[in-house]
Amino acid sequence: MSGVPGNNACPAWAQDLHGVLVEQNVRQICHVPDGGNAPLIELCNRTPAMAVVTLTSEEEGVALCCGAWLGGERAALLLQSSGVGNCINVLSMVRTCAFPLFAIVSMRGEYGEFMPWQVPMGQAAPVVLGAMGVIVQRVDEPHAVMPMATAAAKLAFDSSVPVALMLSQRLIGTKRFVQ
């Protein structure tokens, strides 16, 4: 990413996603702190044209994205699969009002997961989002990040529909805590 200082240690998938956000003119990024999306959040924090908002709960991000759209700006919600359940009720507003929503979901509870409490929502997230009318797209390989993210963002913003791009644990890596 040109114009973003100090991104050499950042994984390619995060640099690609950041590039798509810049290309798609996304000006507001909202997130609950998350290790999976941390490299992308850091790149967004270093981008002067982006306002990065830390949330207390994921559903606030859905409302922020809707408000940004009403104010003439594009926003993206970055969240972990375990936070998907917190968004269910407010997703009815997105669907009813035909707001675009571009969510980037770092997955847990799948490939190489070690925390049993991450498994239920990690497995349910695609189904739950789909049941609420969110179009779910998944990326597993680094070479697919940019084309999938570009297509997902265009689908969301050009068609005014909710789209969740799921970043698999195989892509972002599994977490390990030292004991």
N, C-alpha and C positions, 0 to 999 in steps of 0.2 A: 504494500500500500504506500504509494507516494504521499507525502504530506503528513504521515503519522510517524513521529519520532520513536525510536526504540522498539520497533516491532520485530526485530530479527529473531528473537527467541520465541515468538508467538507461533503456535501451530498454523500450518497452511490453511486448514479448514476455517479457523477464526479469521484469518486475513481475507479469505475468499468471502465469507459472510459479511464482514465489514465492508468490503468493496461493493457488494450488492446493496447494502443499506445506503451507502454513499450514492451509488448510481441511481437508486430508486428515490433519492431525495428524502430519505427518512431523517427527520430533524429531532424527534423525541424518542428516547430509549427508556423503558422502565423495566425494573427487575427487582426481585427479592434476591439478596446475595446468594450465589450459587457457584460452587466449584466447577461444574461442567461448563457453564457459560463464562467463567471468569476471564479467559483470554479475550473473548469478544467484548465483554464489558469494559475491560481495560483499554482496548483499542477505541471504543466509543468515548470513554472518558478523556482520551487524548485528542479527540476531534473537536475543534472549536465550534464547528457548525452544528454539533449535536448537544442537546440538553439531556443529561442522564439523571433519572429520578430513581432513587431507592425507595421501594415500597415496603409497607409493613405486612401486606398480604396480596396475593396474586390478583384477586378480583379487583383491587384498586387499579391495576394496570389495564384491565379491560376498559374500565370507565375512562382512564386517562387517554387511551387510544381513541375512544369515541369522541372525547372532548377535543383532542388534537385535530381530528378530522373536521369537526364542526368549526374549528378555528382556522381551517385552511392549511393544516400541516399533516404530514404523515408521521406515524409513530409505530414502534414495534415493541412487543412485550416479550421479554426473555424470562423463561421460567423452567423449573425442573418438573419432571413428570409427577412428582409427589405433590406439587402445587396445583395440578390440573383440577383436582376435586374442589378446590376453593373457588373456582371460577364458574362453576356450573350454573348457578342461579343468574348471574349477571350476563351470561352468554345469551339469555333470552332477549336482552335488550339489543344485542348485536344483530341477532336474527330478525327480530321484529322491525327494527329501524333500518335494516339493510346497511349497516355500517361495515366498512372493510376492517378486518383485523388480521394483522400479520404477527403470529406468535412463533417464537423459536424455542422449542422444548428440548432441553437436555434430558436424555432418558436415564432412568435408574431401573433397577429390578429386572435386568436382563443379563446379557453377556457378562459373565464374571462377577456378578453382584455378590457381595459378602454380607450385606445387612438384610435380614429377613423382612424387616418392616418396610423396605423399599419395594419389595416384589409385588404386593397387591396392586398399588396404584400404577406402578410401572407397567404391569401387564394390562390394566384396565384403561389406561389413558387414551389409547387410540379409539377404543370402543366408546368410551364416555364422550369424548369430543365429537365423534361421528354421530352419536345419538342426539347431540345438541346442534347438529347442522354444520359443524366445522369440517372443512375438507382437510383430511390428514394426508400429508406427504412425508415420506421417510427417506433419510439419506444414511447409508452405511459405509460408503467409500469416499475417501478424500477427493478423488477426481470428479465425483458427482455433486459436490457441495455447490459450486458456483452455478451450474445449469439448473439444479433443483431449486436453489434459493431464489434465483432470478425468476424462474417460472412461478414459484409460489408467491413471491411479492407482487408480480404483475397480476396474477390471478386475483389476489386480495384487493389490491388498490384499483385495478382497472374494472373489475366486475363487482366491486362492493360486496364481497363475501368474506367470511372468516376462514382463514387458512392457518393450519399449524404445521410447521416444518419440524419434524422430529429428528434429532441428532442421536443416532444410536450410541450405545456404550462402546460398541466396537470401533466407532469413529472417534469419539472424544476420549476414550480410555476409561478403564475401571479405576475406582478409587481404592486406596489401601490406607488404613490407619495403622501406624506402628504401635505395637503393644509393649 
